[in-house]
Amino acid sequence: MFSSNSSMYKMMRITVGFLGLCLLLLTACGGRQEEHPIDFHYTDITEEAGIDFVHEKPVFDSKVDRIMPWLASTGAGVFTADYDQDGYMDLYMINSARGSLNHLYRNLGDGTFEEVGEVAGVADVNQEGVSETALWFDYNNDGYPDLFVGTWSSESKLFENNQDGTFTDVSEATGLSPLVGNFNKAVAIDYDRDGWLDLYVGGYFHEQHNMFALTTTRIMHNDFERARNGGRNVMLRNEGGTFTDVSDALGVADTGWTLAVGAADVNQDGWTDLYNANDFGADTFYLNEKGQRFRQVVQSRGIGEDTFKGMNVDFADVFHDGRLAMYVTNVSKPLYILEGNQLWHEDESGTYVDRSIEMGIQLADFSWGARFFDADNKGEFSLAVATGFISASKKRDYWFDLGTLATTPGTIVEDADNWMDFEDKSLSGYEQSYLFWNDGNRFSNVAAQAGITFDSDSRGVAPVDLDNDGDLDLVFANQGTSPNVYQAEVNPDHHWIKLKLTGTMPSNRDAVGARVTFEVGGTKTVMERDGGNSHGAQADPRLHFGLDDAERVDRITIQWPSGRVQVLENVQADQILSVMEPDTPLPVSDEEQR
């Protein structure tokens, strides 16, 4: 995880520079967890809920057998939607071995699930390539979520929801096909605000590399920090039900080995921006210039040359100031590399400042997917982080091999033949995922105290209210093994509100991009309806907000993607409220008035 052009001195400098920080933050570096006054708990209900899925890892071309554990380390994911519109959230889990089946678990509303993937027609995707990501989004604005499946080394698929429990492959009919590459993440974004959800997909290995039939072993990144030889990211503009590649025209065809993409209106101008968390290339933060083009934020603003191993991005109004902070996960391994995760927050001067150390969420081992959510219904955003890379031998470790590879002069890291054989070695294995509880001032890792103790190699985490009881359950997708489904139990004295938003033209039907401000007791908090942020997972699409002891929300202000503004006042707590965008005239802009 170091630059291929670095010296051993640089590696030592990085290690020593962070070692003192690690000693100060023992909890975040795998030390003892302190007890905190939390009043919520999680119970693992995977088995009793009927979730019998086991993720299978891929096996690629034998030419790269020596580093197969590394190459086969991604793919597990869980993606949430109410596909049959019965009021309960369903789960789609992807598989990553050739010939394996993806699973669709229909929520029966009684605490159990029924696997219906084959009947629905969305299971058999992994014949030529393998699934690495998925996304629920209503591409045709008919009120039912459709399903995109992003793959490695085969054509990605788009399945249209037939509204009867089945799906039809419309990849070719919509112009999506042939979308071929090695894609790790997809988000829905109405970047031009025309009312149709566009699709942005992040590439990892270069699209010319078929991982099952390689013509060369020179498939890896050509630098550990500034590689630009990854797969091309693709923006597909939705033109009313068909898609056109506009990546180059918009300036978003990033080739920095993207592991995660996040979309949110970070600069509060009404247009959704993009952040690419890149593994071996610098992260890219794009500001949307009114749907015409995206402009990359320059280094002087604090982001843009982040060369850490970005693996996730999520957004939340952590500081209740209307400015969405961005949480980007990276790699932390004491004695080898302590990059630390980042919490980018825009200050009053417009500079993005990393506040992760201050808030206690910088170090979380080998971090993958992470998601902000209200763990205890108190109106603060806590944070779940999935961790762990490769768990194998508990006595043999690959970190020294990796450090040697990255700091040996003349080593060509792009060629897999130059890598040391993994054999049965671990690399940040057997780590326990994190639950950073936000007490309103700072975060503390309370995972074990709250009942989350598994040590699988986790990739994504989806907060979702599976039983509609007003608290957010957690589903962790784990590489090469079963998921963990945790049912939440929260103090019932803490109230909540949940919004199911439905947009009307010229907003998209999913209301992706809608910006909602909750006002409770004089505090304002902003949430956005996102289009699938976070690596390896898609969370409950309904906006869930905790009210603590308040029995009503003083005011809810919804700024719809169209520009319409809707205000709800004195809203009763403890309900799932369906809100449809009113069909009222759009506001007239200053430019139009002139």
C-alpha positions in Angstrom: 0.0 0.0 0.0 2.9 2.4 -0.7 4.0 4.1 -3.8 6.0 1.9 -6.2 8.5 4.8 -6.5 8.9 5.2 -2.7 12.0 4.4 -0.7 12.1 2.3 2.5 12.7 5.6 4.3 9.3 6.9 3.1 7.6 3.7 4.4 9.3 4.1 7.8 8.4 7.8 7.9 4.7 7.0 7.2 4.7 4.4 9.9 6.4 6.4 12.6 4.3 9.5 11.8 1.1 7.7 12.6 2.3 5.4 15.4 1.9 8.0 18.1 -1.7 8.6 16.9 -2.4 4.9 17.1 -1.2 4.8 20.7 -3.6 7.6 21.5 -6.5 5.8 19.8 -6.1 2.3 21.1 -9.7 1.5 20.5 -9.6 2.4 16.9 -6.4 0.3 16.4 -7.9 -2.8 17.8 -7.4 -2.1 21.5 -9.9 -2.3 24.4 -13.4 -0.9 23.9 -14.7 1.4 26.6 -18.2 1.0 27.9 -20.6 3.8 26.9 -24.2 4.6 28.0 -25.9 3.3 24.9 -29.5 2.1 25.0 -29.6 0.1 21.8 -28.6 -3.5 21.0 -28.3 -5.8 18.0 -29.2 -9.5 17.8 -28.0 -11.7 14.9 -31.2 -13.1 13.3 -29.6 -14.4 10.0 -30.6 -18.0 10.5 -34.0 -17.5 12.0 -34.9 -14.9 9.3 -34.2 -17.6 6.6 -31.2 -15.9 5.0 -29.2 -18.9 4.0 -27.0 -17.2 1.4 -23.2 -18.0 1.3 -21.1 -15.7 -0.9 -18.7 -17.6 -3.3 -15.4 -16.0 -4.3 -14.3 -15.9 -8.0 -11.5 -17.9 -9.5 -9.8 -16.1 -12.3 -7.2 -17.1 -15.0 -4.5 -19.4 -13.6 -1.9 -17.1 -14.9 -2.4 -15.0 -11.8 -2.8 -17.8 -9.3 0.1 -16.4 -7.1 -2.1 -13.4 -6.1 -5.6 -15.0 -6.4 -6.6 -14.2 -2.8 -6.1 -10.5 -3.6 -7.9 -10.6 -6.9 -10.8 -12.5 -5.4 -11.2 -10.3 -2.4 -14.2 -8.2 -3.6 -17.8 -8.9 -4.7 -19.9 -9.5 -1.6 -22.8 -7.0 -1.5 -26.3 -6.4 -0.2 -28.8 -4.1 -1.9 -32.1 -2.9 -0.5 -35.4 -2.0 -2.1 -39.1 -2.8 -1.8 -39.2 -4.4 -5.2 -42.8 -5.7 -4.9 -44.2 -2.5 -3.2 -45.7 -4.3 -0.3 -44.3 -1.9 2.3 -41.4 -4.2 3.4 -37.8 -3.9 2.3 -36.3 -6.8 0.4 -32.7 -7.8 0.0 -30.6 -8.7 -3.2 -27.3 -10.4 -2.5 -24.8 -10.9 -5.2 -22.4 -13.8 -5.8 -19.0 -13.7 -7.4 -18.1 -17.3 -8.6 -18.8 -18.3 -12.2 -22.0 -20.4 -12.3 -23.2 -19.2 -8.9 -26.6 -17.7 -8.4 -27.5 -14.3 -7.0 -30.3 -14.3 -4.4 -33.3 -12.1 -4.0 -34.9 -12.4 -0.5 -38.5 -11.2 -0.4 -39.5 -9.8 3.0 -42.6 -11.6 4.2 -43.3 -9.0 6.9 -43.3 -11.6 9.7 -39.5 -11.5 10.4 -38.7 -14.1 7.7 -37.6 -14.0 4.1 -38.3 -16.1 1.0 -35.6 -16.6 -1.6 -37.2 -15.8 -5.0 -34.2 -15.0 -7.2 -34.7 -17.7 -9.9 -38.5 -17.2 -10.0 -38.0 -13.5 -10.4 -35.4 -13.9 -13.1 -32.5 -12.1 -11.5 -30.4 -15.0 -10.1 -28.6 -16.4 -13.1 -26.1 -13.6 -14.0 -22.8 -15.2 -13.4 -22.2 -17.4 -16.4 -19.6 -15.5 -18.4 -18.5 -12.9 -15.8 -19.3 -12.4 -12.2 -21.4 -9.9 -10.2 -19.4 -7.2 -8.3 -22.1 -4.6 -7.6 -25.9 -4.0 -8.0 -28.3 -1.1 -7.8 -32.0 -0.7 -7.4 -33.4 2.4 -9.2 -36.6 3.3 -11.1 -35.1 3.9 -14.5 -38.4 4.2 -16.3 -40.4 6.2 -13.6 -43.2 3.6 -13.3 -43.1 3.4 -9.5 -41.3 0.0 -9.3 -37.6 -0.3 -8.7 -35.6 -1.9 -11.5 -32.3 -3.7 -11.0 -28.8 -3.1 -12.4 -26.1 -5.7 -11.9 -22.5 -4.6 -12.6 -20.1 -7.4 -13.5 -16.4 -8.2 -14.1 -15.5 -9.4 -17.5 -18.9 -9.7 -19.1 -21.9 -7.5 -20.0 -23.5 -5.8 -17.1 -27.3 -6.2 -16.9 -30.4 -4.1 -16.4 -33.6 -5.9 -15.3 -36.9 -4.1 -15.7 -39.4 -4.7 -12.9 -42.6 -6.2 -14.5 -44.7 -5.3 -11.4 -45.8 -8.9 -10.9 -42.7 -10.2 -9.0 -40.7 -10.9 -12.1 -38.1 -9.0 -14.1 -37.1 -8.8 -17.8 -33.6 -8.3 -19.1 -33.8 -5.0 -21.0 -30.0 -4.4 -21.3 -30.1 -4.4 -25.1 -33.5 -2.7 -25.5 -32.4 0.3 -23.4 -29.0 0.7 -25.1 -27.2 -0.3 -21.9 -25.6 -3.2 -23.7 -22.8 -3.8 -24.4 -21.5 -2.3 -21.1 -18.4 -4.4 -20.6 -15.8 -3.8 -18.0 -14.7 -4.6 -14.5 -17.2 -2.5 -12.4 -17.2 -2.2 -8.7 -19.8 0.3 -7.9 -22.9 2.0 -9.4 -25.0 5.0 -8.3 -28.1 6.6 -9.7 -28.0 10.3 -10.2 -30.2 12.8 -12.1 -27.1 14.9 -12.9 -29.0 17.2 -15.4 -32.3 17.3 -13.4 -34.4 16.2 -16.4 -36.5 13.8 -14.3 -34.8 10.6 -15.5 -32.2 8.8 -13.4 -28.8 8.5 -15.0 -26.4 5.7 -14.1 -22.7 6.2 -13.1 -20.5 3.1 -12.9 -17.0 2.9 -11.4 -14.4 0.7 -13.1 -11.5 -1.1 -11.5 -9.3 -3.4 -13.7 -9.0 -2.0 -17.2 -11.8 -3.1 -19.4 -9.5 -4.8 -21.9 -8.6 -7.4 -19.2 -11.0 -10.4 -19.2 -10.1 -11.8 -15.8 -11.0 -15.3 -16.9 -9.0 -15.3 -20.2 -6.0 -13.0 -19.6 -3.5 -12.4 -22.4 -1.0 -10.8 -20.0 -0.1 -10.7 -16.4 0.5 -7.0 -16.5 -3.0 -6.2 -15.1 -2.2 -4.5 -11.8 -1.9 -0.9 -10.9 1.3 0.8 -12.1 1.7 2.8 -8.9 0.4 2.3 -5.4 -0.6 5.9 -5.1 -1.1 7.6 -8.4 -2.1 4.9 -10.8 -4.2 5.9 -13.8 -4.4 2.6 -15.6 -7.6 1.3 -14.1 -10.9 0.8 -15.7 -12.8 3.7 -17.2 -15.8 5.1 -15.2 -18.9 5.4 -17.3 -21.8 7.9 -17.1 -24.9 6.7 -18.9 -27.4 9.5 -19.5 -31.0 8.3 -19.3 -32.9 9.8 -22.3 -36.4 8.7 -21.3 -35.8 5.0 -21.0 -32.7 4.6 -23.1 -29.0 5.2 -22.2 -26.2 7.1 -23.9 -22.5 7.2 -22.8 -21.7 10.8 -22.0 -18.6 10.2 -19.7 -16.1 12.0 -21.8 -18.3 14.9 -22.6 -19.0 15.5 -18.9 -15.4 14.9 -17.8 -16.1 12.0 -15.5 -14.3 9.1 -17.3 -12.0 8.6 -14.3 -9.4 5.7 -14.6 -8.2 5.7 -11.0 -9.2 2.2 -9.9 -12.6 3.2 -8.4 -13.9 1.1 -5.6 -16.8 3.4 -4.6 -18.8 6.3 -6.0 -20.9 8.7 -3.9 -23.3 11.4 -5.1 -24.7 14.3 -3.1 -25.1 18.1 -3.4 -22.0 18.9 -1.4 -21.8 22.6 -2.3 -25.6 23.2 -1.8 -26.2 24.7 -5.3 -29.0 22.3 -6.2 -26.9 20.1 -8.5 -25.7 16.7 -7.4 -21.9 16.3 -7.2 -19.7 13.1 -7.4 -16.9 11.7 -5.3 -14.9 8.7 -6.5 -13.0 6.8 -3.8 -10.1 5.4 -5.8 -7.9 2.5 -4.6 -4.6 3.3 -6.3 -5.2 6.6 -8.1 -6.0 9.9 -6.4 -9.6 10.3 -5.3 -11.6 12.5 -7.6 -14.2 15.0 -6.3 -16.3 16.5 -9.1 -18.6 19.5 -8.7 -21.6 19.5 -11.0 -21.8 22.6 -13.2 -25.5 22.8 -13.7 -25.7 19.5 -15.6 -23.5 20.7 -18.4 -20.2 19.3 -17.1 -18.3 18.3 -14.0 -15.3 20.2 -12.6 -12.7 18.5 -10.5 -12.0 20.2 -7.2 -8.4 21.3 -7.1 -5.8 20.4 -4.4 -5.9 23.9 -2.8 -9.4 23.2 -1.4 -8.1 20.2 0.6 -9.2 17.3 -1.6 -8.1 16.2 -5.1 -4.7 14.6 -4.4 -5.9 12.2 -1.7 -3.7 9.2 -2.7 -4.8 6.9 0.1 -6.6 3.6 -0.7 -10.1 5.0 -1.0 -12.8 2.3 -0.6 -16.0 4.1 0.4 -17.7 7.4 0.5 -20.9 8.4 2.3 -22.4 11.8 3.3 -24.2 13.2 6.4 -25.0 16.5 8.1 -22.9 15.4 11.0 -22.5 19.0 12.4 -26.1 20.2 11.8 -25.0 23.1 9.7 -26.4 22.0 6.4 -23.0 21.1 5.0 -22.8 17.4 4.2 -19.6 15.9 5.5 -17.9 13.1 3.4 -16.6 10.0 5.1 -13.9 8.2 3.0 -12.5 4.9 4.1 -8.9 3.8 3.7 -6.4 1.4 5.2 -4.9 1.3 8.7 -2.6 -1.4 9.9 -0.3 -0.7 12.9 3.4 -1.0 12.1 2.8 -1.1 8.3 0.4 1.7 7.2 -1.9 4.1 9.0 -3.6 6.2 6.3 -6.7 6.6 8.4 -10.2 7.3 7.3 -11.3 10.9 6.5 -14.2 13.1 7.4 -14.1 16.0 4.9 -16.2 19.0 6.0 -16.4 22.3 4.3 -15.6 25.2 6.7 -16.8 28.8 6.6 -14.1 29.8 4.1 -15.0 27.0 1.6 -12.0 24.9 2.5 -12.5 21.1 3.0 -11.0 20.1 6.3 -10.5 16.5 7.6 -12.2 16.3 11.0 -11.9 12.5 11.5 -9.3 12.7 14.3 -11.3 15.3 16.2 -14.4 13.2 15.9 -12.7 9.9 16.8 -13.4 8.0 13.5 -10.1 8.1 11.8 -8.7 4.6 12.5 -10.9 1.6 11.7 -8.5 -1.1 10.5 -8.9 -2.2 6.9 -12.1 -0.3 6.2 -14.5 -1.0 3.3 -18.1 0.0 3.1 -19.4 2.5 5.7 -22.7 4.2 6.2 -24.1 7.0 8.3 -27.4 6.2 10.1 -29.2 7.1 13.3 -28.5 4.1 15.6 -30.5 5.2 18.7 -33.1 7.6 17.3 -31.6 10.6 19.0 -31.1 12.7 15.9 -27.4 12.1 15.5 -25.6 10.3 12.7 -23.7 7.2 13.9 -21.5 5.2 11.5 -21.2 1.5 10.7 -17.9 0.4 9.1 -17.3 -3.0 7.4 -13.7 -4.2 7.9 -11.2 -7.0 7.1 -9.3 -7.9 3.9 -8.1 -11.5 3.6 -8.5 -14.0 6.4 -6.4 -17.2 6.1 -3.6 -18.4 8.3 -3.4 -16.8 11.7 0.3 -17.3 11.8 1.5 -16.2 8.4 1.0 -12.6 7.2 1.4 -11.0 3.8 2.0 -7.4 5.0 5.8 -7.8 5.0 5.7 -9.2 1.5 3.6 -6.3 0.4 5.9 -3.7 2.0 8.9 -5.3 0.3 7.2 -5.3 -3.0 6.2 -1.7 -2.8 9.6 -0.4 -1.7 12.0 -2.5 -3.9 13.6 -0.3 -6.5 12.9 -1.3 -10.1 10.0 -3.6 -9.2 7.2 -3.4 -11.8 4.1 -3.8 -9.6 1.9 -3.8 -12.7 3.0 -7.4 -13.5 1.4 -9.9 -11.2 4.4 -12.2 -11.8 6.5 -9.9 -9.7 4.3 -10.3 -6.7 5.2 -12.7 -3.9 3.0 -15.8 -3.8 0.1 -15.3 -1.3 0.1 -19.0 -0.4 -2.1 -19.2 2.8 -1.1 -15.9 4.3 -3.6 -13.4 5.8 -3.7 -9.7 5.0 -5.6 -7.7 7.7 -7.6 -10.8 8.4 -10.1 -11.6 11.2 -11.0 -8.0 11.9 -14.2 -7.0 13.7 -16.4 -4.4 12.0 -17.0 -1.0 13.7 -20.0 0.8 15.0 -19.1 4.4 15.8 -21.8 5.7 18.1 -22.3 9.5 17.9 -23.2 11.0 21.3 -23.7 14.4 19.8 -20.1 15.5 20.4 -17.8 12.7 19.3 -17.9 9.1 18.1 -17.0 6.0 20.0 -16.7 2.4 18.8 -19.4 0.4 20.6 -19.7 -2.5 18.2 -19.0 -5.3 20.7 -21.0 -3.6 23.5 -23.9 -3.3 21.1 -23.7 -7.0 20.1 -21.7 -6.8 16.8 -18.8 -9.2 17.2 -18.3 -11.2 14.0 -14.9 -11.2 12.4 -15.6 -12.2 8.7 -14.1 -10.2 5.9 -16.9 -7.7 5.5 -17.4 -5.5 2.4 -20.7 -3.6 2.8 -23.2 -2.6 5.4 -26.9 -1.6 4.8 -28.9 0.1 7.5 -32.5 -0.9 6.8 -35.7 -1.1 8.9 -36.6 -4.7 8.0 -39.6 -4.9 10.3 -40.9 -1.3 10.0 -40.7 -0.9 13.8 -38.9 2.4 13.7 -35.3 1.5 14.2 -32.6 0.7 11.7 -31.4 -2.9 11.5 -28.0 -3.7 9.9 -27.1 -6.2 7.2 -23.4 -6.9 6.6 -22.3 -8.5 3.3 -19.2 -10.7 3.9 -16.7 -12.0 1.4 -16.7 -15.8 0.9 -19.1 -16.6 3.7 -22.6 -15.8 5.1 -23.9 -12.3 5.7 -24.8 -11.1 9.2 -28.3 -9.7 9.6 -28.7 -7.8 12.9 -32.1 -6.8 14.3 -32.0 -3.5 16.3 -33.6 -2.9 19.6 -33.7 0.8 20.5 -35.1 2.5 23.6 -38.8 3.0 22.7 -38.8 6.4 24.4 -36.8 7.7 21.5 -39.1 8.7 18.8 -38.6 8.7 15.0 -40.0 9.7 11.6 -39.5 7.9 8.3 -40.2 9.5 4.9 -41.0 7.6 1.7 -40.6 10.2 -1.0 -42.2 10.0 -4.5 -41.2 12.6 -7.1 -43.4 13.9 -9.9 -42.1 15.3 -13.2 -39.8 17.1 -13.7 -38.4 15.2 -10.6 -37.4 11.6 -10.9 -39.9 9.2 -9.4 -37.4 7.9 -6.8 -36.8 11.5 -5.7 -33.1 10.9 -5.8 -31.4 14.2 -5.0 -34.3 15.5 -2.8 -32.9 17.5 0.1 -34.9 17.4 3.3 -34.4 19.6 6.4 -35.8 18.3 9.7 -36.4 20.9 12.4 -36.7 19.6 16.0 -36.4 21.8 19.1 -34.5 24.5 17.3 -32.0 22.2 15.6 -32.0 21.8 11.8 -30.6 18.7 10.2 -30.3 18.0 6.4 -30.7 14.6 4.8 -30.6 13.7 1.1 -32.3 10.9 -0.8 -29.2 9.3 -2.4 -29.0 6.9 -5.3 -27.0 4.1 -3.7 -23.9 5.5 -1.9 -21.5 3.2 0.0 -19.3 0.3 -1.2 -20.9 -3.1 -1.3 -24.3 -2.1 -0.2 -27.4 0.0 -0.8 -29.3 1.2 2.3 -33.1 1.6 3.0 -34.2 4.2 0.5 -36.6 5.8 3.0 -35.2 8.7 5.0 -35.1 7.8 8.7 -34.5 10.5 11.3 -34.5 10.1 15.1 -36.4 12.7 17.3 -35.1 11.7 20.8 -37.9 12.6 23.2 -39.8 14.9 20.8 -43.2 13.6 19.9 -43.5 15.8 16.8 -41.3 17.2 14.1 -41.7 21.0 14.2 -41.1 21.4 10.5 -40.0 19.3 7.5 -38.8 21.2 4.4 -38.5 19.2 1.2 -36.6 20.6 -1.7 -37.5 18.3 -4.5 -35.1 17.8 -7.5 -37.4 19.8 -9.7 -36.8 22.9 -7.5 -40.3 22.8 -5.9 -40.3 23.3 -2.1 -42.8 21.6 0.2 -43.2 22.3 3.9 -44.8 20.0 6.4 -45.4 21.3 10.0 -46.2 19.8 13.3 -45.7 16.2 12.0 -46.6 13.4 14.4 -43.7 11.1 15.3 -43.4 7.3 15.1 -44.8 6.9 11.6 -43.7 6.0 8.1 -45.0 9.0 6.1 -45.5 8.7 2.3 -45.0 12.1 0.7 -45.7 12.7 -3.0 -44.3 15.8 -4.6 -47.2 18.3 -5.2 -47.9 19.1 -8.8 -47.6 22.8 -8.4 -46.0 25.4 -10.8 -42.3 25.5 -10.6 -40.6 28.6 -9.1 -39.4 31.2 -11.6 -35.7 31.8 -11.5 -34.2 35.3 -11.4 -32.7 34.7 -14.9 -36.2 33.8 -16.2 -37.7 36.9 -14.6 -35.1 39.1 -16.3 
